[in-house]
Amino acid sequence: MSRNMPLPKFLGAAAFASVIAGALVSDEWGHTAESRLVRVTPASPAMMQLLRDEHGLMADVLKAQVANERGSAVGGIDRD
């Protein structure tokens, strides 16, 4: 607390800050959880298969990249 600010003025400022903080917090808690729910349609089996295929391709690319980097490190080829 500052020595220049009198105690009643300080307590008034603290009370005002508490009211503002309380209003902000209560506004956030005033909403129901149901209003934040989003209806999501499940993905079709064809879309899930496409996703699995993409993941498989990405895994293959990453494995090839790691193998290539290991091979270049062993062979002494510096790509930088």
N, CA, C and O of each residue as an XYZ file, in Angstrom:
320
protein
N       0.846     -1.176      0.000
C       0.000      0.000      0.000
C       0.892      1.239      0.000
O       1.885      1.308      0.724
N       0.527      2.192     -0.806
C       1.297      3.427     -0.908
C       1.084      4.280      0.339
O      -0.013      4.303      0.898
N       2.111      4.968      0.768
C       1.999      5.818      1.959
C       1.229      7.101      1.653
O       0.748      7.762      2.573
N       1.107      7.458      0.385
C       0.410      8.685      0.005
C      -1.103      8.480     -0.080
O      -1.849      9.456      0.002
N      -1.578      7.246     -0.241
C      -3.002      6.982     -0.401
C      -3.620      6.703      0.974
O      -3.166      5.798      1.674
N      -4.626      7.447      1.364
C      -5.277      7.200      2.658
C      -6.000      5.859      2.643
O      -6.404      5.367      1.589
N      -6.154      5.281      3.820
C      -6.754      3.954      3.961
C      -8.181      3.896      3.413
O      -8.476      2.943      2.693
N      -9.083      4.828      3.692
C     -10.438      4.723      3.144
C     -10.463      4.753      1.612
O     -11.263      4.055      0.990
N      -9.599      5.549      1.015
C      -9.553      5.607     -0.439
C      -9.042      4.280     -1.008
O      -9.543      3.794     -2.023
N      -8.041      3.703     -0.342
C      -7.510      2.411     -0.769
C      -8.572      1.323     -0.655
O      -8.720      0.507     -1.565
N      -9.314      1.305      0.455
C     -10.358      0.293      0.645
C     -11.479      0.466     -0.369
O     -12.054     -0.520     -0.831
N     -11.793      1.698     -0.717
C     -12.812      1.949     -1.734
C     -12.374      1.421     -3.101
O     -13.174      0.830     -3.827
N     -11.110      1.634     -3.448
C     -10.582      1.140     -4.717
C     -10.558     -0.379     -4.725
O     -10.859     -1.000     -5.745
N     -10.203     -0.980     -3.601
C     -10.167     -2.442     -3.511
C     -11.583     -3.020     -3.627
O     -11.780     -4.045     -4.280
N     -12.550     -2.380     -3.010
C     -13.934     -2.849     -3.092
C     -14.451     -2.733     -4.526
O     -15.137     -3.632     -5.011
N     -14.129     -1.640     -5.202
C     -14.549     -1.450     -6.583
C     -13.934     -2.524     -7.484
O     -14.611     -3.075     -8.352
N     -12.656     -2.817     -7.273
C     -11.987     -3.855     -8.059
C     -12.626     -5.217     -7.804
O     -12.757     -6.021     -8.727
N     -13.023     -5.481     -6.570
C     -13.677     -6.751     -6.240
C     -15.022     -6.874     -6.942
O     -15.369     -7.950     -7.429
N     -15.774     -5.797     -7.000
C     -17.077     -5.811     -7.669
C     -16.903     -6.073     -9.164
O     -17.643     -6.866     -9.747
N     -15.937     -5.416     -9.776
C     -15.686     -5.614    -11.204
C     -15.262     -7.057    -11.474
O     -15.776     -7.688    -12.397
N     -14.339     -7.577    -10.684
C     -13.878     -8.956    -10.858
C     -15.028     -9.937    -10.651
O     -15.157    -10.903    -11.402
N     -15.858     -9.701     -9.646
C     -17.003    -10.568     -9.398
C     -17.992    -10.569    -10.544
O     -18.548    -11.613    -10.885
N     -18.216     -9.417    -11.139
C     -19.135     -9.324    -12.277
C     -18.590    -10.089    -13.473
O     -19.344    -10.773    -14.165
N     -17.303     -9.985    -13.722
C     -16.702    -10.698    -14.847
C     -16.766    -12.207    -14.647
O     -17.082    -12.943    -15.581
N     -16.470    -12.670    -13.446
C     -16.484    -14.101    -13.166
C     -17.903    -14.647    -13.203
O     -18.128    -15.721    -13.761
N     -18.863    -13.940    -12.626
C     -20.237    -14.449    -12.598
C     -20.838    -14.462    -13.993
O     -21.685    -15.308    -14.280
N     -20.429    -13.556    -14.868
C     -20.926    -13.557    -16.229
C     -20.465    -14.811    -16.958
O     -21.228    -15.392    -17.730
N     -19.242    -15.229    -16.724
C     -18.719    -16.440    -17.361
C     -19.461    -17.677    -16.852
O     -19.747    -18.583    -17.634
N     -19.771    -17.729    -15.574
C     -20.434    -18.896    -15.001
C     -21.940    -18.874    -15.229
O     -22.615    -19.863    -14.946
N     -22.473    -17.781    -15.728
C     -23.908    -17.672    -15.921
C     -24.429    -18.467    -17.101
O     -25.630    -18.727    -17.173
N     -23.569    -18.863    -18.031
C     -24.004    -19.608    -19.197
C     -24.180    -21.084    -18.859
O     -23.456    -21.636    -18.031
N     -25.140    -21.703    -19.504
C     -25.338    -23.128    -19.266
C     -24.371    -23.923    -20.127
O     -23.938    -23.456    -21.180
N     -24.038    -25.106    -19.681
C     -23.117    -25.957    -20.420
C     -23.757    -26.433    -21.719
O     -23.050    -26.703    -22.691
N     -25.057    -26.539    -21.748
C     -25.738    -27.040    -22.935
C     -25.584    -26.088    -24.116
O     -25.573    -26.535    -25.263
N     -25.467    -24.801    -23.866
C     -25.341    -23.839    -24.959
C     -24.004    -23.969    -25.681
O     -23.863    -23.467    -26.796
N     -23.036    -24.619    -25.083
C     -21.724    -24.773    -25.700
C     -21.592    -26.086    -26.457
O     -20.567    -26.313    -27.100
N     -22.582    -26.945    -26.402
C     -22.511    -28.214    -27.104
C     -22.678    -28.000    -28.598
O     -23.446    -27.141    -29.032
N     -21.961    -28.779    -29.371
C     -22.042    -28.704    -30.814
C     -22.461    -30.067    -31.334
O     -21.902    -31.088    -30.935
N     -23.427    -30.083    -32.210
C     -23.862    -31.341    -32.812
C     -22.901    -31.701    -33.939
O     -22.665    -30.901    -34.844
N     -22.350    -32.908    -33.877
C     -21.383    -33.355    -34.862
C     -21.915    -34.609    -35.531
O     -22.369    -35.538    -34.863
N     -21.856    -34.626    -36.842
C     -22.264    -35.802    -37.591
C     -21.070    -36.740    -37.686
O     -19.982    -36.312    -38.071
N     -21.253    -38.022    -37.340
C     -20.127    -38.960    -37.431
C     -19.645    -39.097    -38.875
O     -20.425    -38.964    -39.819
N     -18.368    -39.362    -39.026
C     -17.790    -39.523    -40.360
C     -18.271    -40.825    -40.984
O     -18.504    -41.817    -40.293
N     -18.413    -40.800    -42.284
C     -18.855    -42.002    -43.000
C     -17.711    -43.010    -43.048
O     -16.547    -42.634    -42.902
N     -18.032    -44.288    -43.250
C     -16.970    -45.305    -43.360
C     -15.981    -44.995    -44.487
O     -14.786    -45.254    -44.346
N     -16.466    -44.443    -45.606
C     -15.560    -44.099    -46.706
C     -14.587    -43.000    -46.289
O     -13.414    -43.044    -46.660
N     -15.050    -42.025    -45.532
C     -14.176    -40.942    -45.068
C     -13.144    -41.476    -44.068
O     -11.987    -41.057    -44.083
N     -13.566    -42.393    -43.207
C     -12.626    -42.984    -42.252
C     -11.549    -43.791    -42.980
O     -10.383    -43.769    -42.584
N     -11.935    -44.502    -44.044
C     -10.953    -45.252    -44.817
C      -9.962    -44.309    -45.495
O      -8.764    -44.589    -45.541
N     -10.457    -43.205    -46.013
C      -9.581    -42.207    -46.624
C      -8.585    -41.663    -45.598
O      -7.408    -41.474    -45.906
N      -9.057    -41.419    -44.401
C      -8.187    -40.929    -43.332
C      -7.123    -41.960    -42.985
O      -5.957    -41.607    -42.808
N      -7.511    -43.240    -42.886
C      -6.541    -44.301    -42.601
C      -5.495    -44.387    -43.714
O      -4.307    -44.557    -43.441
N      -5.941    -44.269    -44.969
C      -5.013    -44.313    -46.103
C      -4.012    -43.161    -46.042
O      -2.819    -43.352    -46.278
N      -4.506    -41.967    -45.723
C      -3.618    -40.811    -45.611
C      -2.603    -41.003    -44.490
O      -1.427    -40.675    -44.647
N      -3.055    -41.529    -43.370
C      -2.134    -41.766    -42.253
C      -1.083    -42.788    -42.640
O       0.088    -42.644    -42.288
N      -1.496    -43.823    -43.362
C      -0.539    -44.833    -43.825
C       0.490    -44.243    -44.770
O       1.676    -44.556    -44.676
N       0.038    -43.384    -45.689
C       0.964    -42.742    -46.618
C       1.950    -41.839    -45.891
O       3.142    -41.836    -46.198
N       1.453    -41.077    -44.934
C       2.343    -40.194    -44.171
C       3.359    -41.005    -43.367
O       4.523    -40.616    -43.265
N       2.929    -42.118    -42.801
C       3.862    -42.974    -42.058
C       4.935    -43.518    -42.993
O       6.108    -43.568    -42.622
N       4.551    -43.928    -44.204
C       5.521    -44.429    -45.184
C       6.520    -43.341    -45.582
O       7.717    -43.605    -45.693
N       6.026    -42.120    -45.797
C       6.908    -41.006    -46.165
C       7.899    -40.727    -45.044
O       9.088    -40.536    -45.298
N       7.413    -40.703    -43.801
C       8.307    -40.428    -42.676
C       9.344    -41.531    -42.500
O      10.509    -41.250    -42.216
N       8.926    -42.789    -42.667
C       9.880    -43.901    -42.556
C      10.943    -43.802    -43.638
O      12.122    -44.024    -43.363
N      10.546    -43.471    -44.870
C      11.507    -43.330    -45.962
C      12.457    -42.164    -45.701
O      13.648    -42.250    -45.999
N      11.930    -41.083    -45.147
C      12.769    -39.923    -44.848
C      13.801    -40.264    -43.779
O      14.967    -39.889    -43.900
N      13.381    -40.970    -42.737
C      14.309    -41.361    -41.675
C      15.365    -42.304    -42.232
O      16.548    -42.160    -41.925
N      14.950    -43.272    -43.051
C      15.909    -44.209    -43.650
C      16.891    -43.467    -44.550
O      18.084    -43.774    -44.547
N      16.412    -42.508    -45.310
C      17.277    -41.723    -46.188
C      18.283    -40.901    -45.381
O      19.455    -40.818    -45.747
N      17.827    -40.298    -44.292
C      18.724    -39.500    -43.454
C      19.760    -40.378    -42.770
O      20.919    -39.983    -42.645
N      19.363    -41.551    -42.331
C      20.315    -42.471    -41.708
C      21.335    -42.962    -42.730
O      22.522    -43.082    -42.428
N      20.860    -43.242    -43.937
C      21.769    -43.696    -44.989
C      22.762    -42.633    -45.384
O      23.930    -42.935    -45.630
N      22.314    -41.382    -45.450
C      23.237    -40.311    -45.827
C      24.224    -40.036    -44.701
O      25.356    -39.637    -44.969
N      23.828    -40.238    -43.456
C      24.738    -40.020    -42.334
C      25.807    -41.118    -42.305
O      26.969    -40.859    -41.992
N      25.401    -42.327    -42.630
C      26.350    -43.437    -42.633
C      27.273    -43.340    -43.834
O      28.466    -43.618    -43.711
N      26.756    -42.953    -44.991
C      27.540    -42.860    -46.207
C      28.444    -41.657    -46.260
O      29.278    -41.562    -47.160
N      28.311    -40.742    -45.338
C      29.166    -39.571    -45.291
C      28.698    -38.445    -46.199
O      29.444    -37.493    -46.428
N      27.490    -38.530    -46.716
C      26.972    -37.473    -47.580
C      26.311    -36.427    -46.703
O      25.404    -36.741    -45.932
N      26.754    -35.201    -46.816
C      26.167    -34.115    -46.025
C      25.305    -33.271    -46.947
O      25.809    -32.707    -47.917
N      24.010    -33.175    -46.660
C      23.084    -32.474    -47.534
C      22.977    -30.985    -47.193
O      22.316    -30.252    -47.928
N      23.578    -30.526    -46.147
C      23.480    -29.113    -45.748
C      24.401    -28.243    -46.496
O      24.429    -27.033    -46.269
